[in-house]
């Protein structure tokens, strides 16, 4: 984990993790990756299934264009880099478990 720049929310000075743009279980182990802050990474996996990510949300641009992510990104960009918010899973992700 590095303190860096999040490719999704564009905040600097955040701790980042590597996000496989195509989930590993969907064949993305050696595919493109992105450095994301912990809140953005968790938000993606709280909102979307791996199938959705692989099919429709496998680039930063597609994630940025998604309506649910746009609301989240508008909010997180205003937060200081040290904030680790509690996230709620989407209805579809709650039903999955």
C-alpha positions in Angstrom: 0.0 0.0 0.0 1.4 3.4 -1.0 0.5 7.0 -0.2 -0.2 8.3 -3.6 -2.9 9.5 -6.0 -6.2 7.8 -6.6 -6.9 7.3 -10.3 -10.7 7.4 -9.7 -11.4 10.3 -7.3 -8.2 12.1 -8.2 -7.3 12.9 -4.6 -3.6 13.1 -3.6 -2.0 11.9 -0.4 -4.3 8.9 0.0 -3.3 5.3 0.7 -3.8 3.3 -2.5 -4.4 -0.3 -3.3 -4.3 -2.0 -6.7 -7.7 -2.6 -8.3 -7.9 -5.2 -11.2 -10.1 -3.4 -13.7 -11.4 -6.8 -14.8 -11.8 -8.9 -11.7 -9.2 -11.7 -11.3 -11.9 -14.4 -11.1 -13.2 -13.1 -14.4 -9.8 -13.5 -16.2 -8.3 -10.1 -15.3 -5.3 -11.4 -13.3 -2.8 -10.1 -15.8 -5.0 -7.3 -17.3 -5.0 -3.6 -16.6 -4.9 -2.3 -13.0 -5.6 1.0 -11.3 -4.2 2.6 -8.2 -7.3 3.5 -6.1 -7.7 4.9 -2.6 -9.2 2.5 -0.1 -12.6 4.2 0.0 -13.0 4.1 -3.8 -11.9 0.5 -4.0 -14.3 -0.5 -1.3 -17.2 1.5 -2.9 -16.7 -0.2 -6.2 -17.0 -3.7 -4.7 -19.9 -2.6 -2.4 -21.9 -1.5 -5.4 -21.1 -3.9 -8.2 -20.7 -7.6 -8.8 -17.6 -9.0 -10.4 -19.8 -9.8 -13.5 -20.9 -6.2 -13.8 -17.4 -4.9 -13.4 -16.1 -7.3 -16.1 -18.9 -6.6 -18.5 -19.5 -2.8 -18.2 -17.1 -1.2 -15.8 -13.6 -2.3 -16.7 -12.1 1.1 -17.3 -11.7 4.2 -15.1 -13.7 6.1 -17.7 -16.6 3.6 -17.4 -16.5 3.8 -13.6 -16.5 7.6 -13.7 -19.5 7.7 -16.1 -21.6 5.4 -13.9 -24.5 7.3 -12.2 -24.0 5.6 -8.8 -20.2 6.2 -8.9 -20.7 9.8 -9.9 -22.7 10.6 -6.8 -20.1 8.9 -4.6 -17.2 10.6 -6.4 -18.8 14.0 -6.0 -18.9 13.4 -2.3 -15.5 11.7 -1.7 -13.6 14.4 -3.6 -14.6 16.8 -0.8 -13.2 14.5 1.9 -9.7 14.8 3.4 -7.3 12.0 2.4 -7.3 10.5 5.8 -11.1 9.8 5.9 -12.1 6.2 5.7 -15.9 6.3 5.5 -18.3 3.5 6.4 -19.8 2.2 3.2 -23.1 0.5 2.7 -23.5 -2.3 0.1 -26.0 -1.7 -2.7 -29.3 -3.6 -2.5 -28.1 -6.1 -5.2 -24.9 -6.8 -3.2 -26.8 -7.3 0.0 -29.1 -9.8 -1.7 -26.1 -11.7 -3.0 -25.1 -12.9 0.5 
